[in-house]
């Protein structure tokens, strides 16, 4: 036997790299070497913790009005001042953050689930299934997103649940196109062909051999979908078609502040700053995850 034909035994390092745990650890180390991505994660963690745990410490109602104390500057009892109805601005920022952040995450989950399912089915089955599903995607993308959302909101109402579903069902075609392309590439791989040749059912091939490889793309698409959902909800609320008072969201806080932008500019600056910070953090996180995954 020649020396070239001898295969050296696998070392522990080779085994660790070949296993999912080794791959995951390597990707985690690569992500931690990206300081901008780490900062984005830290900012998002602080935002979510503040939005959902600050009310346990700051016991002020975001809907309690006090006309005598309207448009007060920051001071004792009101760290960020009050709005035109005397409502505490800090309490409304916290309550608006809860609603805006929940809308972003849940709408993202809807769009990623629907888009992944459509892209997976279209890319795997090809033929008539692909033609029908992808033409639906193309038709959906041909309509401007804001126009489509406005039609859906005026038709089905403006409750928070409807807003979440409308935003989620508007973004799914972008996810479907990405998943469709990934599935077309994966279905040609040798292990997929081998699984089909061994008689595995089609649903098993899709769930076991294709869907796990779509997870990295779904994660990146999801991080960008959250940012898009928060911006869309803010735009709808600013136009008066999104979350309605007395519920607070960063978008309708901007809408309420536009009449007092010269008297108290902080009423518009604060919710706008939180929208920009959140969207920027999710976009940066999406770019960092794309580089790693």
N, C-alpha and C positions, 0 to 999 in steps of 0.2 A: 504494500500500500504506500503510495507516495505521500510525502509530507503535506503537499497542497490539499490532499483529500481529507486530511484529519481535521475534524471540527472540534475546536476547543470547548471544554465544558462551560456552561453558562455560569457566570459569576452572580453573586447576590445583587450587584449593581445592575447587571443586565436584566435580572428578573424583576427588580424594583422598577426599572424604567419601562419594562414591557407590561407591567400590571397597571390597572386603572389608578391604584393608589399612587404609584410612582409618577404617572402622567399628571395626576391632579396636583401632587406636591410640586412638580416642576412648573406647572402653570401658575400655581400660587406664588412661588418664588419669583417668577417672571413678572407677575402683576405687582408684587411688592416692590420691585425695582423701578416701577413707574410712579414717581412721586405725585404727578398730577392726578392719576387715577386713585391713589390712596387718599389724597386730599378730597377728591369728589366723594368717595365713600364716607369719609369722616363727616363731611358737610351734610350728606343725606341722613346719616345716622343721627346727627344732632337735630336736624329738622324734624324727623319723625318722632324722636324721643320727646322733643319740646312740645310738639303738637298734641301728643297723646298723654303725656304725663304731667305737663305743666298745670293743667286744671286741678290736679291733686294738691298743688301748692298754692296756686293763685285762684282763690275762691271768689271770683267776680263774674257775674252773669254777662255774657256778650249781648244780650237782648234787653237788659234793663235800661230804660230811658230816664233822662233827667233834663228836661228842657232848660232849667235854670243854669245847668252846668255844661251847656253846649260849647263846643270849640275851645275847650280849656287847653292851655299849654301843658306840657309834661310837668308833673309835680307830685307831691305826696298824695297817695291814693289813686293816682292815674299816671303811671310811669311814662306812658306815651301820649297822654292827653285824652281828649274825648272828641267824638264826631259831632255832626250837626244836631243830633238828637240827644246828646249827652251820654252816649254809650261809650264804655271804656274801650279805647283803641287797642290796647294790648290783649284784652280778652277777645276782641273780634279778630285780631290777627291770629290768635291761637285757634279759635273756632274755625276761621276760614282756612287755616292750614290743614286742619283735620279733614274738612270736606274736600278741598282741592287735592290733597295727597291721596285720599281714598279714591276719588274719581280717577286720578291718573293710574293707579295700580290696578283697579278693577277693570277699567276700560282697556288697559293693556292686556290683561289676562283674556278678555273676550276676543280682542283682535288677534292675539297670538294663537289661541286655540282654534278659532275659525280659519285663520289663514294657513296654519300648519295642516289642518285636516284637508282643506281644499287643495293645497299645493301637493301634499302627499298623494292623494287620490289621483289627481291629474297627471302627476309625473310618473306614477307607478303603472297605471292601467293604460295610459296613452290612448290612441284611437279616438273613438267617439266621446268617451268620458273626458279626455283631455280637451277636445275641441269645445264641448259644451261648457265645462267649468272655466276654462281660460277665456272664452268669449264673454262669459259673465263678468270675470275680473276686468277685462278690457272695457266693457260697457260701464262698469262701476267707476273705473278710473277716468273715464271720459267726462264724467259730471264733476264740476268743481266741488270740492269737499264742503266748503262753507254753505253753498247753495243746497246741497243734499241734506246737510244737518239742519238747516233752517226749515226745509220742507218737513223733515221727520219730526222736529220739535213742535212745529205748529199743528201737526197732525195728531201726535200721540201725547202731547202735553209737555210740561217742563218740570216734572218731579225729579228728584235726584236720581232715582232708579232709571227713569227714561233717559236722562242726560247721559248716564254712564253707558247704557246699552247703545244709544245712538252714536256716541263717540267711538265705542268699540267696534261697532258694525260698519263704521266709515273707514277705519284704518286697515281693516283686514286684507284688502286686495294687495297692498304693498308687501305684507308678510307672505301672502300666497305666491306672489311672483318669485320671491327669494326661495321659498321652500320648493317650488316647482323646479327651479333650476338645480337646486341641490339634489332633489330626488332623481332627476334625469341622469345626473352624474353617478349617483350611488347605485342605481339599479343595474348599471353595466359592470359593477365590480365582480370579481371572481367568486367571492364568498356568497354573494346574492345568487349568482348563477348556480353555484354548487348546491345551495339550499333548495332552490326550485327543482334542480335535477334529482335531488333525493326525495322529492315528493312532499315537501313542506307546504301547508296551506298558504294561500296568498296573504291572509291576515297575519299569519305568524311571521312571514318574511318581512312584511312591512313593520310590524311592531318590534321584532327582535333584531333585525339586521339593518333597517333603514332609519326608523324613527330615532333611536339613540344618537345617530350621527347628525340628526337635525337639531339636537339640543343646543350646541354652541351658537348656531345661527339664530335660533329662537331667543336665546338669552340676549344677544346683541340687538336683535329687532325689538325685543321687549323693552330694553332700556331706552331706546329711542322713542318707542311708542308712548312711554310714560310722559316724556317731555312734550310730545305732540299733544297728548290728551290734556295735560294741564294747560297748555297754551290755548287749545280749542275751547275748553271750559271757561277760561278767563275771557276769551273773546266773546263767547255767547253771553256770559253774565254781564260783560261790559255793554253789550247791545240790548240788555234787558230781556234776553230770551233764555238765559241759563238758570242758575240757582236763584230762587226768588227770596226776598226778605220775608220774614225776619231771619231766615238762615243766612249765615255769613260765608262768603267765599272771597278769595282774593280778587276775583274778577268783579263781583258786584260791589265790593268796597271801592274799587277804582271808579266804577260807574257812579256811585254816590258822591265820590270826592270831586268829580269834575266841576261841580258848581261852586266849590269852595277852594279851587286850586290856588287862587291868589290870596285868600284870607288865611288858609292853613295848608300850605303845600305838602306837609308831612302826611296828610290824609291820603294823598295819591302816591307819594314817594315810598312809603313803607310797604304797602301791598305790592306795588310794582317791583320793589327791590327783592322781595321774597319770591315773586314769580321768576324774575331773571336769575336769581341765585339757584333756585330749584331746577329750572330748565337747563341752565349751564352745567350744573353738576351731573344731571342725567346724561347730557350729550357727551361730556368728557368721560363719564363712566362707560358709555357705549363705545367710544373710540378706544379706550383702554382694553375693554373686553374683546373688541374685534382684533386687536393686535395679539392678544394672548391666545384666543380660541381659534 
